[in-house]
């Protein structure tokens, strides 16, 4: 059973006060409407008539009513059991009627054209007030519970999420309820699931980082141990230097990735010609491709100016092109082509190699950190495509990969034109 919260009591008291005031106001208006200005005088006449009938009989009661100067709209009549008028004026539609036993033992009916407040007052008026107040309290309690209960469930669920229990779900607790609170519960469930995925990805990334750092450190310790045993083994110094450079490259790539995923708004941007940047990268990639007897062909297009971070865009395209050069077969070519969209607001860059391609199931995962090609555990770190993907996300771009039917892999990069820093900020 849910313990009543502060919100429950606030809602309960607010609803109860509102409904009770409405009820009492209605009762008050009704009572005011049923009372006439000379109602106290009418009460006195009726009370006196009842006393005379009981103590002195019908004749004395008739004398009182005969001498009463009644207002035109008021009348009092005394009737017997047969409905015959014995005293006073005829009352055809009585608003008040009281049975009286006279001194003679007759059962008389005292009738009035106006209601008398003391018949509606006292305990008779308290009964509807008590019932109305209780019904108002029950309604207010139900309504307050109906609104406060799901919010309390949301608060408990968010508390569990804050403690790291991301499997908690709130929407199933709502049953068949359908309103905005259920929609909020669904959004909270999606948030908890997204946090779970992010934490799992972070844990997997930390595991991969520790694995990548452990390998060169192990080799460096082994080289240092051999060097201590034989100081003339100068080759060990080259191995230590190579592993140190590898660790430095890994740490630089990790810092770049962390900067992209951490605070992308802090990255500085400036106008860059993407076509010119591609020409520069292709020219540098020719040296690496020449070692394998390969070529990198650029089918460039018109200038495409975008407001981007030049260093990140350079690394983005360089990582993809160098990756293509690495996997393409010897004596083949890597094609880099560009084309503009119909409205000239989007640049599409295609990098196609003639290598073995990628398994269809891994076409999406190759853009995740530390994801490398099969049988390629000793080359690179698997961070190049992840950095490229994060850099394009930061610039509202996209990157996809697909296998070609004749063999090879095509990576397609789309980058929107941004004319100013303000345009990027608004996007």
TAUR-V900227 format. One line per field, one symbol per residue. phi: phi as a letter, one per 40 degrees, with the letter a starting at -180 (. if undefined). burial: # if it has 24 or more other ideal C-beta (glycine too) atoms within 12 Angstrom, else .. A space follows every 50 residues. Layout:
# TAUR-V900227
phi=???
burial=???
This chain:
# TAUR-V900227
phi=.ccdcccdcccdccccccccccccccccccccccbcdcddccdccccccc cccccbhccccccccccccccccbabbbbcccgccbagbcbcbccaabcb ccccgccbbcbbcbcbcccccgccccdccccccccccccccccccccccc cccccccccccccgccccbbdcccgccbaccccccccccccccccccccc cccccccccccccccccccccccccccccbccccdccccccccccccccc ccccccccccccbcccccbacbccccccccccccccccccccgbbbbbbc bcdbcbcbcccccccccccccccccccccdgbbbcbbbaccdcgbbbbbb bbbbccgbddcbcccccccgcbccgbccbgbgbcccccccccdcbfbaab bacccchgbbbbbbbccbcaccccccc
burial=.......#..##..##..##..#...#...........#..##.##.### .###..##.###.##..#.#...#######.....####.#..#####.# .#...#.##########.##........#..#...#...##..##.#### ####.###..#....#.####.##......#...##.##.##..#..... ....#..##..##..#...#..#............#..##..#..##..# ..##.##.###..#..#.#..########.##..##.##..#.#####.# ...#.#####.#################...#######.......##### #####.##.......########......##################### #.#....###########.....#...
